[in-house]
């Protein structure tokens, strides 16, 4: 009985709202658009985390684990893009030393 009451407290209507922006961020190839989509996905995920706060049924815990994994992937993408943008602004190592390829 208690578990069924907890399940009713899980906001089901919004649980898909973070997945679509997340998927859109994963498939975006344009770096400028990707940054914006990652930001939107993170906002949607943080909103969902707030909605799930305090809910302890199996479905909510499973979704929380999925959310954690998704956030980690988005952070990794952000980190790789940041490294790529700083690498692109610096000359290649052997060119900086005055040697041609």
URVENHU-V387534 format. One record per backbone hydrogen bond with DSSP energy under -0.5 kcal/mol. NH is the residue of the N-H (numbers start at 1). CO is the residue of the C=O. If there is no record, write none. Layout:
NH,CO ; NH,CO
This chain:
5,1 ; 6,2 ; 7,3 ; 8,4 ; 9,5 ; 9,6 ; 10,6 ; 10,7 ; 11,9 ; 12,10 ; 14,11 ; 15,12 ; 17,14 ; 19,16 ; 20,16 ; 21,17 ; 22,18 ; 23,19 ; 24,20 ; 25,21 ; 26,22 ; 27,23 ; 28,24 ; 31,29 ; 34,30 ; 35,31 ; 36,32 ; 37,33 ; 38,34 ; 39,35 ; 40,36 ; 41,37 ; 42,38 ; 43,39 ; 44,40 ; 45,41 ; 46,42 ; 47,43 ; 48,44 ; 49,45 ; 50,46 ; 51,47 ; 52,48 ; 53,49 ; 53,50 ; 55,52 ; 61,57 ; 62,58 ; 63,59 ; 64,60 ; 65,61 ; 66,62 ; 67,63 ; 68,64 ; 69,65 ; 70,66 ; 71,67 ; 72,68 ; 73,69 ; 74,70 ; 75,71 ; 76,72 ; 77,73 ; 78,74 ; 79,75 ; 80,76 ; 81,77 ; 82,78 ; 83,79 ; 84,80 ; 85,81 ; 86,82 ; 87,83 ; 88,84 ; 89,85 ; 90,86 ; 90,87 ; 96,92 ; 97,93 ; 98,95 ; 99,94
